[in-house]
Amino acid sequence: MADVLVVGGGIVGLLSALNLSDRGLSVTVIDAGGQRPPASWAGGGILSPLFAWRYPDPMNRLTHDATARYRALVDRLQGKAGLRASDLHHSGLWVAVDGDERRQALRWASDWSLSCREAPLSGHLSAAPERQGVWFPEVGNLRNPRLLKALRATLLGQGVTFVNAAVGAVRPGARGAELTLSRGGTLSAPRVLLCAGAWTSALLAPLGVRLPLFPAKGEMLLYRLPPGRVPTIVLTDQGYLIPRADGAVLAGSTLNPGDATTYPTVTGRWALQAMAASLLPELASVTPSHHWAGVRPGSDRDWPYLGPVPGTRGVFAAAGLHRNGLVAAPASAELLARLMCGETPSLDPAAYSLSGAPS
């Protein structure tokens, strides 16, 4: 029997498994990726919440140092599954903001000790429409699919077991829980972490925990451009462009709350192409090379639920990371691992508790 069962093979589940395995615990990850693909495989990899100053402090505490955390992780995993140092691209982030909100963004950056300065878009993206905004030179973006593959390879090398199955039911015991698998059979452990993205709410509801969660479909496009043509992330209220080191540029993202399907749509493609061309007009004559969709773990709250499941002993959950699963994952996984191992957490866990959740 494993010391820990982790339900979900997205970025939070894999990083939690790594933290727990590094502590010498035996870990089994139960992942139904084929049936329930993690949102972290589909996202764009921006290492900042979108318009971070619009979020409350509990979210910013999880995300303000994400680029530095991922730099250390990529350095550790480099070479696994083809992961390269350049897969964390130190591109910077330009954000379209005017007037009072621009001043708010600059104050926020100062409060969180982040470099930020006023800058027009034309200073970063030639031939782009003239717009005013702010630039965060230290924010990067991550090639998340390759990182996730490297994490899986590293975990397998550390003896972590992967089970390809969905979990149908969670039955808490005196310590931990027994999980019923959709393919038949059960698994149990004294510690269980439920972090199955948009499907976590279905696992928590029978335990008496009902969170304001919902699936939220998002679609993305990928363009092939010469390296450096888009030198920085460009973010507006209408969407964003994300450059990779090899010249690929991602355009995103649609948001369709309540939709749990993972197929791309014609209307989504049209909307993204129009948005991309509004930011960089030359994209109107470029055909996207790839179009895909994912399902985010949406939430009515602007920061996630992380911690013990009320009424259980040894069952923990991570839920409601919405659009910030990737950027918040390193700090979230560290917090969860410390709580699961009885260590003093580096963040106050009360802000993330499930105990105050609606029932």
N, C-alpha and C positions, 0 to 999 in steps of 0.2 A: 504494500500500500504506500502511495506517495505521501510525503509530508503535506503537500499543497496541491490542490486542483485549481487550475486557472481556466475559466470558461471564456473563450474568446481569443482569437489569434491576431487581433489588430495591434496597433502600436502600444496601447496602454497594457494590454495583456502580455505582449512579448517583453516589454521593458520591466514589467512587474516580475515576470518569470526570471529575467536576468538578475534583477536585484535579489530575489529570493534564492536563486541558484548560487549566486556569489556568496551568500551567507551559509552555504553548505547544506541547504535543504534539497530534498528530492522533489522535483516538480513535474507534474503532468499538465500539458496544455490540451484542452478539448476545443477543437476548432472545426466549425462547419463552413469553411470558407467557400466551398462550391455552392452551397445553398444560401448562405448568409454572408456575402463578402464584406469584409471590414471596410469602413469608410476611409481609413487611413491609406489603403491601397489606391484610392481614386482621387484624393485631394491634391491640391497644387503644391503644398509644401512650404507656404510662407511662414517664417518663424516669428510671427507676431499676430496677435488678434487683428482683425480688420478694424481700423480706427480704435486702437487700444484705449485711448483716453475716454471712450464712451462706455467702457466697462468698469464695474466696481473693483475695489481693491482685492477681494478674494481671487478674482481671475488674474489680475496683474501680478499677484504674488506667485502664481504658478507659471507665468509666461515671460516675465521681464528679462530673464537671463537665458532664454531658450537657445539662442544661437551659440552661446558659450558652452552650454550643456551638450548640444549636439556636436560641437567641434571636438570635445573630449571623447564622445561616443564614436564618431567617425574615425578619429585617430586610433581608437582601440580596435575597431572592427575592420579597418582598411585591409583590403585584399580578400576578405571573405565574400564569396558569391560575386566577385568582380567589383566590390565597392571601392571607389576612388576618393581621394581627398577632395577633388573638385566636385563630387556629388553634393557637398555642402558648398553652395555658390555664394560667396560674399558679395552679393549684388547691390546691397542697399535697398531702401524702400522709399519711393516718392509717393506722397499722398496729396490728392487734390482737396484743399480746404481754403476757405476764404474768411476774412474778417475775424469775428470773435472766436470762431472755432480754430483758426490758425493760432491765435494767441493761446487758446486752451491747450492745443497740442504742444506748443513750446513749453508752457508751464508744466504740463504733465511729464514731458521728457526730462525737464530739470529735476522734478520731484523724484523720478526713478533713476536718475543719474545716467540717462541715455543721451547720446549725441544726436542733436537735431538742429536744423537750420532752415530758414526760409529759402525757397528756390523755385524758379519757374520750371515748368515741364520742358521747355525748349532747351534748357541747360543740360538736360539728360537725354532727350530724345529728339534728334533733329527731324524736321518736317512734321512734328506733332503740332496740333493746335495749341496756341498760346494759352496757358492756364497757370494760375498761381497755386502754390502749395508748400509743403515742408518735406525735407529729405532726412531720412534716418540712415546714415552711412554704415552703421554696424549691424543692421538687420540682414539676415541671409535667407536663402531658400534651399530646400532639401529635395533631392531626388528620392522621394519616399519609397517607391517600389523596390529600388535597389537596396536601400537601407533595411527594409523589412526582410528581404531575402538574406542579407548578411546576418541579421539578428537570428533568424531561424537556423542558419548554418552554425552560428556560434552556440546557440542553445543546444542543438543536437550534439555538438562537440563536448559540451559540459554534462551530457547525460540526461538532458531534459527529454521526456517522452511526449510525442504528439499523437493525439487520437483524433481521427477524422470522423466527427459525428456531431449532431446537434443534441442539445440537452432538452429533454421533454419535461422534466420535473426535478425540483430540489426539495429534498426531505431533510430538514435539520435534525440532528441528533443531540445527545448530551454535549457533544463537542464536534464541531464541523457539520458535515452533511453528506447524504448519499444522493447521487445524481443518477437519474434514469436516462439512458441514451436512446435516441430515436431509432437507432439500428438494432436495439435490444441490448440487455445487460445493464449493469450498474457499476459505478465507481464511487468510492468514498475516501474521505481524508479528514484529518482533524482541523484543517484550514482550507477554506474554499473562497476563491475570488470570482465574482460574477462581473464580467466586463465584456459583454457580448454586443456592444454598440446599440443599435436601434432595437435589438431584441431583448435587451436586459429587462425592460419593464415587464415583459411577459413572464420572466423568471421570478421577479420580485412580487408581483401581485398576489400569487398564492401564499406568500409569506406575510401578507397583510401590509405590504408597503406599496403604496400607489403614488408614483411621482408624476409631475406634469410633463411627461415625455411623449414624443411623437416622432415618426420617421420623417425625414426631410430630404427629398431627392435633389441632387445637384448634377449638372452636366458640364463638361469641359471640352475644349478643343485644343489641338496641338498643331502649331505651324512650324515649318522648317525655314529658318532664315540664316544668313551668315553669322558666325559667332561675333558677339559684340554689337549687333545691330540694335538690340534692345538691351542696354547695359544695366538697367535697374528695374526692380519691380515697380509697376505703375498701378496705383490704386485710386479708383474713384467710386462714388456711390453707385454707379452703373455697372461696374465690374473691374477686372484687373488683367494685366499682362505679367507673366512670370518668366524671366529668361533663365535658361539652363546654360551651363558653361559651354556646351557644344553647339549653341546657337538655336536650339529648340526653344519655342516660346509657347507657353500655355495661356489660354484665354478662358476666364471663368467669371463667375459661375452662376448658373441658374439656381433658384431656390424654390422648391415646390413642397411646402409642408403637407404632411399627410400621405405622401406618395412613397410607397416602399418598393417600387419597381426599379430595376437596374438597367433597363434598356434605354439607349439614347433616342431622342425624338427629333423630327424634322423642325418643329417649332423651336425647340431648344437650340438646334444648330443655327437657324436663321437669326435668333436673338443674339447669340454669341458672336456670330460673324459681323453683325451690325455694330455691336459694342466694340469689338476689336478694331474695326475700321474707323470708328469714331476717335479712338485713341491714337492709331497709327494708320493714316489713310492708305498707305501702300498695301495693307492687308486686304483691301477690297478686291485686289487682283490676284491674291494668293489663295490656293485651295488648301484647306486644312488637311493634314495627313492622318489625323486620328480624331475620333469623337467617342466619348464614353460617359458613363453615368455611375454614380454611387449613392448610397443612402446614409445620410448623417444621423447620429443619435440626437435629434432635436429636443429642446427643452424650453419651457416658459421662463426658466431662470437663467441669468446671464453668467453663472459659474456652476461647476459640476457638483455632484454628490459623490463623496469619497469617504469610505469608512465602514464601520461595522453595520450589519443589517440588524435593526431593532428586533428584539425577541429571539435572537439566535446567539449562539456562542461559537465563534470561530468562522462565521460566514461574513464576508466583506463584499462590497460592491463599488464599482465605478460607473457612473451613469450621467447622462446629460451633458456630455462635453461638446455637443453640437458642432459648430464650425471650428472648434479649437482643440480637437483631440490631439493632433500632431504636436502643436506648439506647447500644449500643457502636459504632454505625456511624461517627459522626464521627471518633472517635479511631482506629478501625480503618482507615478510609480514609486518614487522614493518615499512619499508620504504613506502610501498603502503598505509598502514593505516594512516600514518602521512600525506602523500600527499592528500589522500581522505578527511581528516578531517581538512585540512588547517593548520596543525601544522608544526613546524620547523623540517625538517628531520635530523636524526643523520648522514646521509651520503649525499654527494653532489649528487642530483638526475640527474645532467646534464650528467653524464657518462652513465646513463641507459636510457636516453630519447629515445622515438620513433621518435622524430622530425627529427633526422638526419638519419633515416632509408631509405634505397633505396625505390624508389617509381616506 
